[in-house]
Amino acid sequence: MDNKSFEATLSMLDAQVNFLEVLHGQPTMVTVTAFSGGFYSGRRQTRDHSNLLGMKPKVPGVVTAPLMLQFRPAVGGYKLVIKNTGKHYDKLIRKSWLETLGVDGPKLGSPTVLTLLDHQNRTLTRENITAAHSPVSLMTQNNKYIGGLKVRGSPYLYLAETEEKSKITFLLSLL
């Protein structure tokens, strides 16, 4: 692993990627019911998911700011820091509710360390990224991929830790 930080945007060809509040407006409220083992296990709860990362299909003529990140070297990969202006500026991305990715909020763990992978699942570092725009996948330290997650009771599509079949290929654009 090299020890150089770098900045880049993460985007997709057919979808917008950013905080749910940027994609859908603020606040991004969701009412969900807790289930455990297929059984109802609690009353419905309304939560603000504005601070979680998600995606939505691109709409012709509508431009959303790209997700700008700083990739900070860490043992086993990179910690991702938000570089978009606004209230989340300079905050580390962490796993949150149901393995979704976000910043702030309750029940956040340590900053998530992610590995950049090329289309052949080879690890990428800043030193071996030579193109201005590269297709990449992101893998967590649990050997799971970052992909799209649909949650029952929510109209949104979240970025979350998923299995390989749900992984996303992002477009990494160096700044």
Legacy VTK file of the C-alpha trace (Angstrom):
# vtk DataFile Version 3.0
C-alpha trace
ASCII
DATASET POLYDATA
POINTS 175 float
0.000 0.000 0.000
1.344 3.401 -0.860
1.139 6.211 1.662
-0.211 8.987 -0.561
-3.616 10.534 -0.077
-5.481 11.554 -3.193
-8.791 13.106 -4.142
-11.271 11.741 -6.642
-14.958 11.579 -7.450
-17.009 8.389 -7.405
-19.787 8.208 -9.939
-21.723 5.712 -12.033
-22.656 5.760 -15.698
-26.384 5.207 -15.157
-26.977 6.489 -11.616
-26.187 9.402 -9.340
-24.210 8.656 -6.167
-24.284 10.947 -3.135
-25.947 11.508 0.232
-29.664 10.725 0.206
-30.371 14.357 1.170
-28.587 15.535 -2.002
-30.342 12.995 -4.205
-33.862 13.296 -2.748
-33.985 16.498 -0.694
-33.732 17.104 2.991
-34.795 15.704 5.344
-34.816 12.162 4.005
-37.214 10.505 6.425
-37.915 6.755 6.450
-40.410 4.785 8.528
-39.325 1.193 9.025
-40.560 -1.738 11.093
-38.059 -3.948 12.865
-38.195 -7.619 11.866
-36.203 -10.471 13.354
-36.257 -13.942 11.897
-39.271 -13.043 9.767
-41.330 -11.872 12.744
-42.468 -8.387 13.661
-40.364 -7.323 16.647
-41.182 -3.707 17.346
-43.186 -0.640 16.517
-42.594 1.428 13.414
-39.801 3.968 13.770
-39.225 7.093 11.692
-35.562 7.952 11.115
-33.700 10.622 9.214
-31.480 8.961 6.591
-30.149 12.228 5.133
-26.612 11.354 6.273
-26.515 7.988 4.474
-25.038 7.408 1.038
-27.235 6.164 -1.753
-27.893 6.189 -5.440
-30.738 6.842 -7.836
-31.154 6.579 -11.610
-29.902 9.540 -13.609
-32.588 11.837 -14.962
-31.859 13.538 -18.299
-31.221 17.246 -17.802
-30.788 16.972 -14.008
-27.224 17.355 -12.774
-26.246 16.418 -9.221
-22.863 17.266 -7.733
-20.533 14.246 -7.845
-19.434 12.593 -4.615
-15.966 14.045 -3.973
-13.705 12.037 -1.686
-10.216 12.038 -0.261
-8.693 8.582 -0.095
-6.486 8.446 3.016
-4.127 5.461 3.290
-4.843 3.065 6.143
-3.792 -0.456 7.017
-5.568 -2.641 4.450
-6.814 0.109 2.135
-8.159 3.637 2.344
-10.389 5.623 4.674
-12.750 7.804 2.668
-13.295 11.431 3.659
-16.088 13.594 2.228
-14.787 16.603 0.285
-18.097 18.015 -0.978
-18.824 21.405 0.569
-21.528 21.454 3.210
-22.245 19.994 6.606
-20.537 16.659 5.883
-17.275 18.204 4.663
-14.159 16.447 6.017
-16.105 13.640 7.723
-15.058 10.007 7.496
-17.386 7.443 5.938
-18.460 4.715 8.356
-20.761 1.726 8.350
-24.099 2.581 9.835
-27.611 1.149 10.084
-27.905 -2.270 8.337
-24.345 -2.035 6.946
-25.164 1.129 4.999
-22.481 3.775 4.518
-22.810 7.269 5.908
-21.510 9.905 8.273
-22.796 11.093 11.666
-25.849 9.490 13.188
-26.348 6.839 15.879
-24.610 3.479 15.998
-21.677 4.400 13.788
-18.603 2.226 13.992
-14.983 2.987 13.276
-14.184 4.598 9.929
-14.643 2.044 7.170
-11.450 0.947 5.433
-11.993 0.121 1.771
-9.818 -1.472 -0.874
-10.007 -0.310 -4.484
-10.261 -3.178 -6.973
-10.004 -3.229 -10.753
-12.254 -5.353 -13.009
-9.982 -8.385 -12.394
-10.193 -7.953 -8.594
-6.603 -6.707 -8.346
-5.891 -4.150 -5.631
-5.391 -0.608 -6.850
-3.398 2.147 -5.165
-2.782 5.711 -6.281
0.605 4.613 -7.581
-0.873 2.151 -10.085
-3.894 4.199 -11.195
-2.646 5.763 -14.416
-5.870 6.847 -16.138
-7.845 9.947 -15.201
-11.020 7.807 -15.109
-10.959 4.166 -13.968
-13.664 1.573 -13.314
-13.344 0.338 -9.714
-15.155 -1.736 -7.122
-14.824 -1.183 -3.388
-14.247 -3.986 -0.891
-14.471 -3.782 2.903
-12.132 -5.449 5.376
-14.820 -8.138 5.774
-14.213 -9.117 2.117
-17.627 -7.787 1.153
-18.312 -5.365 -1.680
-19.976 -1.983 -1.699
-23.224 -2.331 -3.592
-26.825 -1.248 -3.676
-29.137 -2.239 -0.826
-32.916 -1.932 -0.892
-34.519 -1.985 2.563
-38.130 -2.994 3.202
-40.126 0.086 4.128
-37.736 2.548 2.499
-38.099 3.997 -1.003
-34.349 4.607 -1.246
-31.428 2.614 -2.593
-28.488 2.710 -0.175
-24.755 2.166 -0.631
-23.931 -0.672 1.728
-21.737 -3.669 2.410
-23.117 -6.450 0.171
-22.257 -9.754 -1.413
-20.343 -9.904 -4.699
-23.506 -10.381 -6.783
-24.676 -6.881 -5.707
-21.371 -5.064 -6.086
-21.227 -1.805 -8.003
-18.635 -0.788 -10.538
-17.954 2.901 -9.950
-16.126 5.366 -12.133
-13.205 6.793 -10.143
-12.139 10.175 -11.563
-8.927 11.654 -10.199
-8.999 15.333 -9.261
LINES 1 176
175 0 1 2 3 4 5 6 7 8 9 10 11 12 13 14 15 16 17 18 19 20 21 22 23 24 25 26 27 28 29 30 31 32 33 34 35 36 37 38 39 40 41 42 43 44 45 46 47 48 49 50 51 52 53 54 55 56 57 58 59 60 61 62 63 64 65 66 67 68 69 70 71 72 73 74 75 76 77 78 79 80 81 82 83 84 85 86 87 88 89 90 91 92 93 94 95 96 97 98 99 100 101 102 103 104 105 106 107 108 109 110 111 112 113 114 115 116 117 118 119 120 121 122 123 124 125 126 127 128 129 130 131 132 133 134 135 136 137 138 139 140 141 142 143 144 145 146 147 148 149 150 151 152 153 154 155 156 157 158 159 160 161 162 163 164 165 166 167 168 169 170 171 172 173 174
